[in-house]
Amino acid sequence: MYNFEELDEITRKWMLEEFQDEEKSGNPYRSSRLSSIGLKVFPNEMEKAIKEGNEKTLALALYDPKYWKTSETYPRGNKIHTRKINPIKAAEFLAYTEFNTWYVRGFARRLLEEGEEFCQVYRAAPAWKPRAECLTHENQIYKVKKIYEGHRARYWPKPGDETAFCIPVGTNCHHSIKRVK
């Protein structure tokens, strides 16, 4: 489980506002692994987790195999391959990443509203194999505005911008933000 240092009613309020703004934008982020049923269910489950749950309750709500496509294609070298999607792992990856993404976005908004200029990136959960791109940010201090403006910058709405700055850096990143003490 993640350790979100200030997951309280104030942070949840900002998480919810930011999430609802993205939902109203006409182009909210959705995992390409979700089935048509999953696409319909996801926003409600995400909102419930923001209001009263966490990354684990969201994963549990998304475990239903009907919410997931059975397979996906991916490039390797010059070839396109197909692999099966494990609904449990897919639910966990999406839930953990999305809850953390909304925590970072909501908490950054809270810090901005409170007049804080800086925040610190920290490992909010242990990683089996830490990603190199994540490690470069660990314990670093950044302007809150840079974190806020970097929301999903590496992968949405334009896919594949590996040079963009965002926390979390992508799927299964275990880094979040906290106040500078």
Backbone hydrogen bonds, N-H to C=O, Kabsch-Sander energy under -0.5 kcal/mol:
donor,donor_aa,acceptor,acceptor_aa,energy
3,N,124,A,-2.7
4,F,2,Y,-0.8
5,E,3,N,-0.9
7,L,4,F,-1.3
8,D,6,E,-1.7
12,R,8,D,-2.8
13,K,9,E,-1.9
14,W,10,I,-1.7
15,M,11,T,-2.8
16,L,12,R,-2.8
17,E,13,K,-2.2
18,E,14,W,-2.5
19,F,15,M,-2.7
20,Q,16,L,-2.9
21,D,17,E,-2.1
22,E,18,E,-2.0
23,E,19,F,-2.4
24,K,20,Q,-2.1
25,S,21,D,-0.8
25,S,22,E,-0.7
26,G,23,E,-0.8
27,N,22,E,-0.5
34,L,31,S,-1.2
35,S,67,Y,-2.0
39,L,35,S,-2.6
40,K,36,S,-1.2
41,V,37,I,-2.0
42,F,38,G,-2.7
45,E,41,V,-2.0
46,M,42,F,-2.9
47,E,43,P,-2.3
48,K,44,N,-2.2
49,A,45,E,-2.2
50,I,46,M,-2.3
51,K,47,E,-2.3
52,E,48,K,-2.5
53,G,48,K,-0.6
53,G,49,A,-1.8
58,L,54,N,-1.9
59,A,55,E,-2.0
60,L,56,K,-2.5
61,A,57,T,-1.8
62,L,58,L,-1.1
62,L,59,A,-0.9
63,Y,60,L,-1.0
67,Y,64,D,-2.2
68,W,65,P,-1.6
69,K,33,R,-2.8
72,E,83,R,-2.3
74,Y,81,H,-2.3
76,R,79,K,-2.7
79,K,76,R,-1.8
81,H,74,Y,-3.1
81,H,79,K,-0.5
83,R,72,E,-2.5
85,I,70,T,-2.4
86,N,84,K,-0.6
90,A,86,N,-3.0
91,A,87,P,-2.3
92,E,88,I,-2.2
93,F,89,K,-2.9
94,L,90,A,-2.5
95,A,91,A,-2.8
96,Y,92,E,-2.8
97,T,93,F,-2.1
98,E,94,L,-3.1
99,F,95,A,-2.6
100,N,96,Y,-1.8
101,T,97,T,-2.6
102,W,98,E,-2.5
103,Y,99,F,-2.2
104,V,100,N,-2.9
105,R,101,T,-2.3
106,G,102,W,-2.7
107,F,103,Y,-3.2
108,A,104,V,-2.5
109,R,105,R,-2.0
110,R,106,G,-2.3
111,L,107,F,-2.8
112,L,108,A,-2.4
113,E,109,R,-2.6
114,E,110,R,-1.9
115,G,112,L,-1.4
116,E,111,L,-2.7
119,C,142,Y,-2.5
120,Q,178,K,-2.8
121,V,140,Q,-2.6
122,Y,176,S,-2.0
124,A,122,Y,-0.8
124,A,174,H,-2.8
125,A,174,H,-0.8
134,C,131,R,-0.7
135,L,131,R,-2.2
136,T,132,A,-1.3
137,H,134,C,-1.9
138,E,134,C,-0.8
139,N,121,V,-1.8
140,Q,137,H,-2.3
142,Y,119,C,-2.5
144,V,117,E,-2.4
147,I,143,K,-1.6
148,Y,144,V,-2.9
149,E,145,K,-2.8
150,G,146,K,-1.2
151,H,148,Y,-1.2
153,A,150,G,-2.5
155,Y,152,R,-1.7
156,W,152,R,-2.5
161,D,154,R,-1.1
161,D,158,K,-0.6
162,E,160,G,-1.7
164,A,161,D,-1.4
166,C,164,A,-0.5
173,C,170,G,-1.7
176,S,122,Y,-2.6
178,K,120,Q,-2.2
180,V,118,F,-0.6
181,K,179,R,-0.6
